[in-house]
Amino acid sequence: MQVLSNSVQISHTLLKAALDRAQIVVDATAGNGNDTLFLAQNARRSTIIYAFDIQAQALCHAREKMHEFCKRDDIEVNFIHASHDEVAQYVNGSIDLAVFNLGYLPGGDHAVTTKCETTLNALKIMLEKLRRGGHIAVVVYPGHAEGLKESQLIKDFAASLAKKYFTVGWYQMINHNNNAPALCWIEKVGE
């Protein structure tokens, strides 16, 4: 059995541990709801999850998935039809954990994809709001043109973060195709 065969699996392994302490969680790209569902199923009691997406269709899929597969009444999940770079308008105070799964909506219009400018802006906002000991997971998909630009931008930006305040890892399957998805994992270690 392969334990860590792709970036999403690595992300989920790290997220599961981080969810033990997380109270305020942001799914910056709700998409079809897979990450929102994972977060909800593994969250501790009283966790508040904010799931963002710019596509109404994506939020509808995510909401349906939650209703079908997660029956918890001890957490709160808020679906927000807005860009992830508008997080400060919807989430007051600090966050403990944020998840980005970039690219386009699987099964949706591939022309509608996350963009470098809004993704970087959202990441900067989340880093400001991130509580010490909090984490951000960003899964990038460099297999398409915008994804390749986003991947390099995220990698360069994350590498520039001061180690006094952040610990950053980049995880990618190096014996898969040249443009295999990658995970950027950020932990806030200082104020």
N, C-alpha and C positions, 0 to 999 in steps of 0.2 A: 504494500500500500504506500503510495506517495503521500507524504505528509505536507510538503511544501512544493507543489508543482507549478504554481503561478503566483503572480503578484497579489491577486485578490485573496487567495488562501493565506498568504503571509500577512496581509492586512488584517484578515479576520482573526488570525492567531494573536496578533498584537492588540487588536481592538478588544478582544474578549478579556484580556488581562486589564486593560485600561478601564473597561466598563465597571469593574469592581469598585472604583472610586469616583466614577463620573456621575454628576447630578444633572448638569446641563449639557446636552449633546446636540450637535448640529450635523444633519446630513445635508451638505451643501448642494448635492445633485441627486435628488430623489429618484429620478429616472423611473424604471419599472417597479421600484420599491424593494429591491433585493437587499440593499444595505439598510434601509429603514427597518425592514423586517428583522434583519440580523441584530441590529442595535436594540430593537424593542424586545426581542426574545432573550437577549443576554443582559439587559439593563437591570440594575438593582431597583428595589422598590422606590417609588416617589421620583424617579428620573423624569425629566422633561426633555422631549425630543422635538426639534424643529427641523422639518423636512422641506427644503426649498427646491423649486424647479420653475423654469420659465414657460414650460409647456403644460397646458391644462390636461392634455391627454396623459402625460407622464404622471401627474398628481392623481388622476383618476385611477390609473393602474396601481399606483402605490397604495392608495386608500383601499382599493378592492383587495389587494394582497394582504394588507393588514387585517381587514375584517375577516378574511377567510382563514388566515393562518396564525393570528395572534389575538388571543381572547383575554389578554391581561387588562385588569381594571385598576392596577396599582401603579401605573405609569401614565403619562400624558404625552400624546403625539399630536403635534400641530403641523398641518400641511399648509405651506405658504406658496402662493402663486406669485413668485418674485425672483429676481436674480439673486444669486448668492452674494453678490457684492452689496446688497441692501440689508444684510444681516443686522446691522446696528439699529435699523428701524424697527426690528421685530424682536430682538433678543436684548433685554436689558441686563446690564451687569456682565459678569465674567462667564466664560464657558470652560468646560472641563475637557471636551473632546469634540473634534470636528473631522468629518469624512468628506473627501472629494473623490468621485469616480468620474473622471473627465471623459470627454468625447461626445458621441451622439447617442440618442436613445435607441437601444437595440429594438429593431422592428419598426423604427420610425424613420423620418426623413433625415438622411445622412447629411443633407446640406445645413441642417440645424444642429450646431455643435457648440460646445463650450469654446470660448474665445480667450486668447492670451490676456487681453487688457482687463476684462472683467474677472477672470480667474486670479490674476496676480493681485488685483485690487481686493478681491474677497479674501485671499490668503493673508494679505497685509492686515486687513481689519481683524481677521480671526486671531492672528498672532498677537495683536494689541489686546484683544479681549480674553486671550487664553490665560487661565489661572496657572500659577507656578505648579509644576507637576503634571500639567495637562498635556494632551497630545493632539497632533493633527496628522491624518493619513491622507495622502494624495496619490491616487492610482492614475497613471498617465498611459496613453495609448499612442505611441509614436508611429503606428502603422498607416496613418493617413496624414495628409499635408498639415492641417491645423494641429493635429495631435503631436506631430514631430516638433513643430514650433513651440507648442505648450510644454512639451517634455523638456526641451532644452532650456526654456525660460525658467521653469520650476526648478530644474537642477541647478542652474546658475544662481538663481535667487537664494535657494536654500543653502547652497555652499557659501554664500556671502554672509549668512547670519552669524553673529558673534557667538563664539563658543562659551563665553561667559554667561550667556542667556539661553542658548539653545543647543541641544544635541540633535544632529541630523544624520539619518541613514538613507542610503539609496540601494534598493534591492531589485535586481533584474536577473532573469534567467539568461545566463550568458551563452549557454549551448543550445538555445532555442533560435528562432529566426532573428535576423539582425535588428528588427524593430519590435522586439518582444515588449509587452507592457511592463511597466516598472512601478515600484512603490517608493514614494518619498515619505519617510516617517520622521516627524519632528516632535521633540519633547522640550517643553519650557523648563529650564533648570534654574533660572535666576530672574530677578525683577529689575 
